Amino acid sequence: MTASAPARHTIWWTGDGRLRGIDGGGLRTFLGVPYGASTAGANRFRPPQPVEPWEGERDAFSFGDSAPQVDTRLVSGGSMLEVLGLLYPRGGWPVEAGGMSEDCLRLNVWAPSAPGDSPRPVILWLHGGGFVHGSGNEQVFNGDILSRDQDVVVVTVTHRLGALGFADLRAHGAPRSANAGMLDIVQALQWVHRNIAGVGGDPENITVVGQSGGCAKAAVLAAMPAARDLIRRVVLMSFPATRIADAEVSAELGTRLLAELGVVDVEGARDLPVEAILDAQSRLRPELDEFFGAPHTEIGEIPFAGFGPSLDDVDVPEHPFSPTAASGYADKEVVIGFTSHEFALMLAEEDGYRVGMSDDEAIARLQSEAEWEAVTADHPDEPVHLRVARALSDRYFRHPTRLMIERSSAGSRATYAYEFTQTSPVLEGLLGASHSLDLAYFFGTVDRIPIVGDARDRHAVSAACRQLLGSFARDGVPVVAGERWEPWRDGEGNFHVLGPANRD
């Protein structure tokens, strides 16, 4: 048996200075790479500022700080604490036991070590967390397996969140504060475009991929004039991101934030400790059930509430998919998908959601006997609790996502749709194919993340998910298990299944 070569240092010459990373296991890895200056002090609520160039070599061996955020463990009820520990095994919440600070404009890069025949596609990943929590450092989407398996360069991005990234203080002395978190991502994308060739990536072939809140970020990014020409393709996972906040709604929340902080202007807010901003954000942020319980409009769109992107004449002049696809989608291929039981993750917050629910409990939770009868007719063999999750997932994910798919199909080069059906056996099957379960499958980390459990066919399904990302990033057409997917056309199409049927 021949021993593998030991890892060694590797140097990346960027426009800001030399980075020293690790070359081992067939990959070059650079972690905690700064793409912008600290956002603290005078830079709080401002657009991202450039990195100060450095002399010599800067070590890129460790993840950087995550953006300041409220500990999700402190606001979790029901079974959610246990679920969080299964999804974030290094600490039980998205910062994964790492540090937090306003010096959080960092990215991580995984790139194959061997020279390629041509520049490699780049997958730029935007994390979820509903604009208020999350990090580019989460173990579930470590990029090593996906990069090695699909011969692509993987980049994960950390940026400002919550009030620090999206407080609309345009009327109070910070003219570009409302979308500062999105401007961070634009700057990261520009940094990648300038520098990624140094690790074999193709700056002209960048696919932006996002899940949940990251899906909304990716959807908005493609609609931003400063970013849309830097992106070739987009993958939108598990969020019906048709609209963002209107400027009037966003401005009202920003004014409420200053009042909650007890200051009269932006300068006063800049002088406060970051903990005061987070405390005020917690008091103001609408609860998740309030957001998902918001009434639909007649066309099935879900209105946005809370700290997040908003319309702006300069930075974000269009909704992503309302009333049509934003103009930035016209020259792009798009993949859009969801999981069968998305809402099971949200239901885990509720004491009444459990394995062994009765039909009467299910009808009471849905508040619709007709909806219960319909989901039972379509899925009679599914456990009661998963039928509840499926019905709510159809209501808040499948139906509005289909609307987004149809608008994308009409306004993009090509749009492909999928449904992730693989379930998890953990917690006695409480979660089914829940929101965020698919992350480990797309990144190949199914043996690292406990929420996956010992699910049957997990490796084959993960291989199919990685094939989707790799083939789509290379050529703009998903090819999964030898099948070349057909795009959605003229309101007609089908959801390609990612689940136990996908075998090598």
LINKALIN-V330696 format. One record per residue. PHI is phi in whole degrees, -180 to 180 (NA if undefined). PSI is psi in whole degrees, 0 to 359 (NA if undefined). D_CENTER is the distance of its C-alpha to the mean C-alpha in Angstrom with 1 decimal. Layout:
phi->PHI psi->PSI d_center->D_CENTER
phi->PHI psi->PSI d_center->D_CENTER
This chain:
phi->NA psi->126 d_center->41.4
phi->-91 psi->129 d_center->40.2
phi->-71 psi->144 d_center->38.1
phi->-74 psi->154 d_center->34.9
phi->-66 psi->140 d_center->35.1
phi->-68 psi->154 d_center->33.9
phi->-66 psi->156 d_center->30.9
phi->-144 psi->167 d_center->31.8
phi->-73 psi->152 d_center->30.7
phi->-140 psi->146 d_center->29.3
phi->-112 psi->136 d_center->29.3
phi->-120 psi->119 d_center->27.0
phi->-87 psi->107 d_center->28.7
phi->-105 psi->173 d_center->26.3
phi->-69 psi->346 d_center->27.5
phi->-99 psi->343 d_center->27.2
phi->150 psi->181 d_center->29.1
phi->-88 psi->133 d_center->29.2
phi->-106 psi->139 d_center->26.5
phi->-111 psi->116 d_center->27.8
phi->-118 psi->199 d_center->25.5
phi->-116 psi->134 d_center->26.2
phi->-116 psi->111 d_center->27.4
phi->-169 psi->152 d_center->27.8
phi->64 psi->25 d_center->27.0
phi->83 psi->8 d_center->26.7
phi->-132 psi->147 d_center->23.9
phi->-101 psi->129 d_center->23.8
phi->-124 psi->130 d_center->21.3
phi->-130 psi->118 d_center->20.7
phi->-115 psi->148 d_center->18.8
phi->66 psi->33 d_center->18.4
phi->-76 psi->124 d_center->19.4
phi->-77 psi->131 d_center->19.9
phi->-115 psi->358 d_center->19.0
phi->-157 psi->164 d_center->20.3
phi->-75 psi->169 d_center->22.8
phi->-56 psi->143 d_center->22.5
phi->-98 psi->13 d_center->21.5
phi->-82 psi->169 d_center->24.1
phi->60 psi->233 d_center->27.5
phi->-64 psi->339 d_center->28.4
phi->-86 psi->353 d_center->24.9
phi->-65 psi->133 d_center->23.3
phi->70 psi->7 d_center->22.1
phi->-97 psi->162 d_center->23.0
phi->-59 psi->157 d_center->21.1
phi->-61 psi->142 d_center->20.2
phi->-102 psi->154 d_center->23.4
phi->-68 psi->157 d_center->24.1
phi->-70 psi->141 d_center->24.6
phi->-76 psi->119 d_center->28.2
phi->-57 psi->150 d_center->29.4
phi->-120 psi->158 d_center->30.8
phi->-94 psi->152 d_center->33.9
phi->72 psi->205 d_center->34.2
phi->-106 psi->135 d_center->31.4
phi->-106 psi->126 d_center->28.3
phi->-68 psi->137 d_center->27.0
phi->-129 psi->55 d_center->23.4
phi->-99 psi->342 d_center->23.8
phi->-131 psi->151 d_center->21.5
phi->-62 psi->146 d_center->18.1
phi->-82 psi->182 d_center->18.3
phi->-69 psi->147 d_center->17.8
phi->-80 psi->162 d_center->14.7
phi->-67 psi->146 d_center->14.6
phi->-56 psi->136 d_center->17.1
phi->-162 psi->159 d_center->15.8
phi->-77 psi->137 d_center->17.7
phi->-65 psi->114 d_center->18.1
phi->-63 psi->339 d_center->16.5
phi->-67 psi->334 d_center->19.5
phi->-81 psi->350 d_center->21.8
phi->-124 psi->26 d_center->20.6
phi->-110 psi->131 d_center->20.3
phi->-117 psi->189 d_center->23.0
phi->56 psi->227 d_center->24.1
phi->-93 psi->7 d_center->22.8
phi->-65 psi->324 d_center->19.5
phi->-58 psi->318 d_center->20.7
phi->-67 psi->320 d_center->21.5
phi->-62 psi->317 d_center->18.2
phi->-61 psi->320 d_center->16.4
phi->-64 psi->330 d_center->18.9
phi->-78 psi->331 d_center->18.2
phi->-89 psi->326 d_center->14.5
phi->-121 psi->77 d_center->15.0
phi->-69 psi->346 d_center->18.5
phi->-89 psi->5 d_center->19.2
phi->177 psi->350 d_center->19.4
phi->88 psi->2 d_center->18.0
phi->-154 psi->167 d_center->15.2
phi->-62 psi->339 d_center->12.1
phi->-75 psi->352 d_center->14.3
phi->56 psi->42 d_center->16.1
phi->68 psi->14 d_center->19.5
phi->-92 psi->185 d_center->19.0
phi->-82 psi->165 d_center->20.1
phi->-132 psi->140 d_center->18.8
phi->-167 psi->170 d_center->20.3
phi->-77 psi->355 d_center->20.1
phi->-90 psi->68 d_center->20.5
phi->-119 psi->7 d_center->16.8
phi->-83 psi->83 d_center->16.2
phi->-133 psi->155 d_center->15.8
phi->-139 psi->161 d_center->14.3
phi->-124 psi->143 d_center->15.1
phi->-133 psi->133 d_center->16.6
phi->-123 psi->127 d_center->18.0
phi->-141 psi->138 d_center->20.6
phi->-56 psi->140 d_center->23.5
phi->-72 psi->319 d_center->26.7
phi->-70 psi->141 d_center->29.1
phi->-60 psi->140 d_center->29.8
phi->-93 psi->162 d_center->28.5
phi->-66 psi->334 d_center->30.7
phi->-152 psi->166 d_center->28.5
phi->-57 psi->142 d_center->25.4
phi->-88 psi->148 d_center->22.4
phi->-60 psi->151 d_center->19.2
phi->-113 psi->129 d_center->16.3
phi->-108 psi->114 d_center->12.7
phi->-103 psi->117 d_center->10.5
phi->-101 psi->132 d_center->7.1
phi->-114 psi->122 d_center->4.5
phi->-73 psi->159 d_center->3.4
phi->-87 psi->191 d_center->3.4
phi->124 psi->15 d_center->7.1
phi->59 psi->29 d_center->8.4
phi->74 psi->358 d_center->9.2
phi->-121 psi->345 d_center->11.7
phi->-148 psi->171 d_center->10.6
phi->118 psi->172 d_center->8.6
phi->-162 psi->151 d_center->9.4
phi->-73 psi->359 d_center->9.3
phi->-100 psi->3 d_center->12.2
phi->-63 psi->136 d_center->11.2
phi->-61 psi->328 d_center->13.7
phi->-61 psi->329 d_center->11.9
phi->-117 psi->41 d_center->10.3
phi->-59 psi->134 d_center->13.4
phi->-89 psi->4 d_center->14.1
phi->-66 psi->313 d_center->17.8
phi->-68 psi->315 d_center->18.3
phi->-62 psi->317 d_center->16.2
phi->-63 psi->312 d_center->17.9
phi->-68 psi->317 d_center->21.3
phi->-70 psi->320 d_center->21.2
phi->-105 psi->3 d_center->20.1
phi->56 psi->50 d_center->21.8
phi->-129 psi->163 d_center->18.8
phi->-95 psi->128 d_center->17.6
phi->-111 psi->132 d_center->14.2
phi->-127 psi->129 d_center->12.7
phi->-114 psi->144 d_center->10.0
phi->-122 psi->137 d_center->9.9
phi->-113 psi->139 d_center->10.8
phi->-150 psi->176 d_center->11.9
phi->-69 psi->148 d_center->13.6
phi->-130 psi->168 d_center->12.5
phi->57 psi->216 d_center->14.5
phi->-63 psi->327 d_center->18.1
phi->-69 psi->335 d_center->18.2
phi->-105 psi->340 d_center->15.5
phi->-140 psi->14 d_center->16.2
phi->-68 psi->125 d_center->19.8
phi->-86 psi->97 d_center->21.8
phi->-115 psi->30 d_center->25.0
phi->-61 psi->327 d_center->26.1
phi->-88 psi->2 d_center->29.4
phi->-124 psi->21 d_center->30.0
phi->106 psi->7 d_center->30.1
phi->-131 psi->84 d_center->26.5
phi->-64 psi->342 d_center->26.2
phi->-124 psi->25 d_center->22.6
phi->-73 psi->329 d_center->21.1
phi->-62 psi->332 d_center->19.3
phi->-125 psi->30 d_center->16.5
phi->-59 psi->321 d_center->17.0
phi->-64 psi->323 d_center->13.3
phi->-71 psi->323 d_center->12.7
phi->-65 psi->328 d_center->15.9
phi->-57 psi->312 d_center->14.7
phi->-65 psi->323 d_center->12.0
phi->-60 psi->316 d_center->15.0
phi->-65 psi->321 d_center->17.2
phi->-62 psi->317 d_center->15.0
phi->-62 psi->318 d_center->15.1
phi->-65 psi->320 d_center->18.8
phi->-62 psi->314 d_center->19.4
phi->-62 psi->316 d_center->18.0
phi->-60 psi->322 d_center->20.1
phi->-76 psi->328 d_center->23.1
phi->-116 psi->344 d_center->23.0
phi->-68 psi->338 d_center->21.2
phi->-60 psi->335 d_center->24.5
phi->-67 psi->344 d_center->25.8
phi->-119 psi->22 d_center->24.0
phi->90 psi->5 d_center->24.6
phi->-83 psi->155 d_center->21.6
phi->-98 psi->108 d_center->22.2
phi->-67 psi->344 d_center->21.2
phi->-93 psi->3 d_center->22.1
phi->-136 psi->75 d_center->19.7
phi->-111 psi->123 d_center->16.1
phi->-105 psi->122 d_center->13.4
phi->-93 psi->129 d_center->10.0
phi->-126 psi->135 d_center->7.3
phi->-147 psi->151 d_center->3.7
phi->-126 psi->141 d_center->3.3
phi->58 psi->236 d_center->5.0
phi->-57 psi->328 d_center->5.0
phi->-67 psi->330 d_center->2.4
phi->-62 psi->313 d_center->4.9
phi->-63 psi->321 d_center->7.5
phi->-62 psi->315 d_center->7.2
phi->-64 psi->320 d_center->7.7
phi->-63 psi->317 d_center->10.3
phi->-69 psi->319 d_center->12.0
phi->-56 psi->318 d_center->12.1
phi->-68 psi->345 d_center->14.2
phi->-96 psi->357 d_center->16.4
phi->-89 psi->126 d_center->17.2
phi->-54 psi->325 d_center->20.6
phi->-73 psi->343 d_center->20.0
phi->-117 psi->332 d_center->17.1
phi->-62 psi->331 d_center->17.7
phi->-80 psi->352 d_center->20.5
phi->-93 psi->354 d_center->18.7
phi->-112 psi->134 d_center->16.2
phi->-96 psi->321 d_center->17.8
phi->-142 psi->163 d_center->15.3
phi->-140 psi->137 d_center->12.0
phi->-120 psi->123 d_center->10.0
phi->-118 psi->113 d_center->8.4
phi->-117 psi->119 d_center->7.5
phi->65 psi->46 d_center->8.7
phi->-166 psi->125 d_center->9.1
phi->-82 psi->77 d_center->12.4
phi->-88 psi->67 d_center->11.6
phi->-80 psi->323 d_center->15.3
phi->-129 psi->158 d_center->16.2
phi->-119 psi->183 d_center->15.5
phi->-70 psi->142 d_center->18.1
phi->-73 psi->155 d_center->21.6
phi->-60 psi->325 d_center->23.2
phi->-67 psi->317 d_center->25.8
phi->-65 psi->316 d_center->23.4
phi->-64 psi->318 d_center->21.4
phi->-64 psi->321 d_center->24.8
phi->-64 psi->320 d_center->26.2
phi->-68 psi->322 d_center->23.4
phi->-63 psi->320 d_center->24.0
phi->-65 psi->320 d_center->27.7
phi->-63 psi->325 d_center->27.2
phi->-62 psi->313 d_center->25.3
phi->-61 psi->319 d_center->28.3
phi->-64 psi->319 d_center->30.7
phi->-64 psi->327 d_center->28.9
phi->-79 psi->344 d_center->29.1
phi->75 psi->30 d_center->32.8
phi->-124 psi->164 d_center->32.7
phi->-107 psi->347 d_center->33.8
phi->-153 psi->179 d_center->31.8
phi->-64 psi->322 d_center->29.0
phi->-61 psi->321 d_center->31.4
phi->-63 psi->321 d_center->31.9
phi->-70 psi->329 d_center->28.2
phi->-69 psi->335 d_center->27.9
phi->-83 psi->349 d_center->30.8
phi->-82 psi->153 d_center->29.2
phi->-66 psi->152 d_center->27.7
phi->-62 psi->330 d_center->23.9
phi->-62 psi->327 d_center->24.6
phi->-67 psi->323 d_center->26.3
phi->-65 psi->315 d_center->23.3
phi->-65 psi->321 d_center->21.1
phi->-64 psi->317 d_center->24.0
phi->-66 psi->321 d_center->24.4
phi->-60 psi->317 d_center->20.7
phi->-63 psi->323 d_center->21.1
phi->-73 psi->335 d_center->24.2
phi->-98 psi->332 d_center->22.8
phi->-65 psi->127 d_center->19.3
phi->-61 psi->145 d_center->19.7
phi->-69 psi->155 d_center->19.2
phi->-60 psi->320 d_center->16.5
phi->-68 psi->332 d_center->19.4
phi->-67 psi->320 d_center->20.8
phi->-66 psi->308 d_center->17.7
phi->-72 psi->342 d_center->17.6
phi->-89 psi->0 d_center->21.3
phi->-63 psi->142 d_center->21.7
phi->-66 psi->142 d_center->24.1
phi->-77 psi->155 d_center->23.1
phi->-80 psi->175 d_center->24.9
phi->-63 psi->332 d_center->27.2
phi->-92 psi->5 d_center->24.9
phi->89 psi->15 d_center->22.2
phi->-86 psi->146 d_center->19.7
phi->-100 psi->120 d_center->18.0
phi->-68 psi->147 d_center->18.7
phi->-90 psi->144 d_center->16.3
phi->-140 psi->150 d_center->17.5
phi->97 psi->184 d_center->16.9
phi->-73 psi->123 d_center->15.6
phi->179 psi->183 d_center->13.2
phi->-60 psi->153 d_center->14.0
phi->-144 psi->161 d_center->17.5
phi->-63 psi->142 d_center->19.9
phi->-153 psi->134 d_center->22.0
phi->-60 psi->330 d_center->24.8
phi->-98 psi->306 d_center->23.9
phi->-86 psi->318 d_center->20.2
phi->-137 psi->80 d_center->18.6
phi->-81 psi->353 d_center->21.6
phi->-135 psi->148 d_center->20.1
phi->-67 psi->150 d_center->17.9
phi->-61 psi->315 d_center->15.4
phi->-142 psi->46 d_center->17.4
phi->-153 psi->124 d_center->20.3
phi->-80 psi->347 d_center->23.1
phi->-134 psi->177 d_center->22.3
phi->-63 psi->138 d_center->19.6
phi->-59 psi->154 d_center->19.5
phi->-60 psi->334 d_center->22.0
phi->-67 psi->348 d_center->19.5
phi->-87 psi->350 d_center->18.7
phi->-60 psi->328 d_center->22.3
phi->-109 psi->22 d_center->22.4
phi->-121 psi->148 d_center->19.1
phi->-90 psi->147 d_center->18.3
phi->-136 psi->140 d_center->15.3
phi->-116 psi->133 d_center->13.9
phi->-132 psi->133 d_center->12.7
phi->-156 psi->176 d_center->12.7
phi->-155 psi->172 d_center->12.5
phi->-106 psi->155 d_center->14.1
phi->-63 psi->324 d_center->17.7
phi->-121 psi->45 d_center->17.6
phi->-43 psi->311 d_center->14.2
phi->-72 psi->351 d_center->16.3
phi->-60 psi->327 d_center->17.9
phi->-65 psi->319 d_center->15.4
phi->-70 psi->322 d_center->16.3
phi->-65 psi->335 d_center->19.9
phi->-61 psi->343 d_center->20.1
phi->-72 psi->341 d_center->20.6
phi->-98 psi->135 d_center->23.8
phi->-63 psi->328 d_center->27.1
phi->-78 psi->348 d_center->28.3
phi->-87 psi->116 d_center->25.6
phi->-158 psi->159 d_center->27.2
phi->-66 psi->132 d_center->28.5
phi->96 psi->13 d_center->31.9
phi->-58 psi->149 d_center->31.3
phi->-91 psi->165 d_center->34.1
phi->-60 psi->319 d_center->34.2
phi->-64 psi->320 d_center->35.4
phi->-65 psi->322 d_center->32.6
phi->-64 psi->314 d_center->30.1
phi->-64 psi->320 d_center->31.9
phi->-64 psi->321 d_center->32.0
phi->-69 psi->320 d_center->28.2
phi->-76 psi->336 d_center->27.5
phi->57 psi->34 d_center->30.4
phi->-161 psi->106 d_center->31.2
phi->-68 psi->325 d_center->33.8
phi->-64 psi->320 d_center->33.3
phi->-65 psi->320 d_center->29.6
phi->-65 psi->316 d_center->30.6
phi->-64 psi->323 d_center->33.3
phi->-68 psi->314 d_center->31.1
phi->-70 psi->329 d_center->28.5
phi->-70 psi->323 d_center->31.3
phi->-65 psi->323 d_center->33.1
phi->-80 psi->331 d_center->30.2
phi->-137 psi->63 d_center->29.3
phi->-66 psi->336 d_center->32.5
phi->-92 psi->359 d_center->32.0
phi->-82 psi->143 d_center->28.7
phi->-56 psi->152 d_center->29.1
phi->-56 psi->314 d_center->29.4
phi->-63 psi->326 d_center->26.3
phi->-76 psi->332 d_center->24.1
phi->-66 psi->323 d_center->25.8
phi->-61 psi->312 d_center->24.9
phi->-61 psi->320 d_center->21.2
phi->-66 psi->316 d_center->21.5
phi->-61 psi->316 d_center->23.4
phi->-70 psi->326 d_center->20.9
phi->-66 psi->320 d_center->18.0
phi->-61 psi->318 d_center->20.1
phi->-65 psi->314 d_center->20.8
phi->-104 psi->349 d_center->17.4
phi->-123 psi->297 d_center->15.2
phi->-58 psi->308 d_center->17.6
phi->-66 psi->311 d_center->19.9
phi->-68 psi->332 d_center->17.8
phi->-68 psi->322 d_center->15.5
phi->-61 psi->319 d_center->18.8
phi->-59 psi->316 d_center->19.8
phi->-63 psi->320 d_center->16.8
phi->-62 psi->316 d_center->17.8
phi->-64 psi->320 d_center->21.3
phi->-69 psi->321 d_center->20.8
phi->-64 psi->317 d_center->18.7
phi->-59 psi->322 d_center->21.5
phi->-76 psi->338 d_center->24.1
phi->-120 psi->8 d_center->22.5
phi->-122 psi->174 d_center->21.0
phi->-66 psi->318 d_center->22.8
phi->-164 psi->144 d_center->21.5
phi->-130 psi->134 d_center->18.9
phi->-119 psi->146 d_center->18.3
phi->-126 psi->147 d_center->17.2
phi->-142 psi->160 d_center->16.6
phi->-127 psi->127 d_center->16.8
phi->-91 psi->117 d_center->15.9
phi->-111 psi->355 d_center->19.0
phi->-66 psi->133 d_center->19.3
phi->-104 psi->166 d_center->20.2
phi->-110 psi->138 d_center->20.5
phi->-86 psi->355 d_center->24.0
phi->-67 psi->158 d_center->23.1
phi->53 psi->39 d_center->24.6
phi->61 psi->29 d_center->27.0
phi->83 psi->22 d_center->24.5
phi->-60 psi->326 d_center->23.1
phi->-97 psi->338 d_center->19.5
phi->59 psi->220 d_center->20.2
phi->-95 psi->76 d_center->17.2
phi->-85 psi->167 d_center->14.9
phi->-51 psi->130 d_center->11.4
phi->80 psi->348 d_center->9.5
phi->-61 psi->326 d_center->12.7
phi->-70 psi->344 d_center->11.7
phi->-56 psi->311 d_center->9.5
phi->-63 psi->329 d_center->12.9
phi->-72 psi->318 d_center->14.4
phi->-70 psi->330 d_center->12.3
phi->-99 psi->357 d_center->12.8
phi->77 psi->17 d_center->16.3
phi->-99 psi->30 d_center->16.3
phi->-64 psi->335 d_center->17.9
phi->-92 psi->2 d_center->20.9
phi->-107 psi->338 d_center->19.2
phi->-111 psi->114 d_center->17.2
phi->-61 psi->336 d_center->19.7
phi->-62 psi->337 d_center->17.7
phi->-70 psi->323 d_center->18.5
phi->65 psi->205 d_center->22.2
phi->-101 psi->42 d_center->24.8
phi->-54 psi->135 d_center->23.5
phi->-61 psi->139 d_center->25.8
phi->66 psi->17 d_center->24.8
phi->-60 psi->324 d_center->21.6
phi->-72 psi->322 d_center->22.3
phi->-67 psi->319 d_center->23.2
phi->-67 psi->320 d_center->20.2
phi->-62 psi->319 d_center->18.0
phi->-60 psi->319 d_center->20.2
phi->-64 psi->318 d_center->19.7
phi->-64 psi->318 d_center->15.8
phi->-67 psi->324 d_center->16.2
phi->-62 psi->320 d_center->19.0
phi->-56 psi->307 d_center->16.9
phi->-63 psi->315 d_center->14.5
phi->-66 psi->312 d_center->17.6
phi->-67 psi->320 d_center->19.9
phi->-65 psi->318 d_center->17.7
phi->-65 psi->327 d_center->17.0
phi->-75 psi->311 d_center->20.7
phi->-126 psi->355 d_center->22.4
phi->83 psi->6 d_center->20.2
phi->-133 psi->121 d_center->21.3
phi->-67 psi->134 d_center->19.7
phi->-127 psi->113 d_center->22.5
phi->-125 psi->124 d_center->22.1
phi->51 psi->41 d_center->25.1
phi->83 psi->354 d_center->27.3
phi->-98 psi->125 d_center->26.4
phi->-87 psi->116 d_center->25.5
phi->-69 psi->147 d_center->23.4
phi->-97 psi->143 d_center->24.8
phi->-76 psi->163 d_center->23.0
phi->-73 psi->135 d_center->23.0
phi->-134 psi->129 d_center->26.1
phi->49 psi->48 d_center->27.8
phi->77 psi->358 d_center->26.3
phi->-119 psi->137 d_center->27.1
phi->176 psi->184 d_center->25.0
phi->-140 psi->155 d_center->23.7
phi->-87 psi->116 d_center->20.6
phi->-68 psi->136 d_center->20.8
phi->-90 psi->131 d_center->20.6
phi->-112 psi->102 d_center->18.6
phi->-170 psi->200 d_center->20.6
phi->-58 psi->339 d_center->23.9
phi->-71 psi->343 d_center->25.7
phi->-83 psi->103 d_center->23.9
phi->-121 psi->152 d_center->26.4
phi->-66 psi->NA d_center->27.3
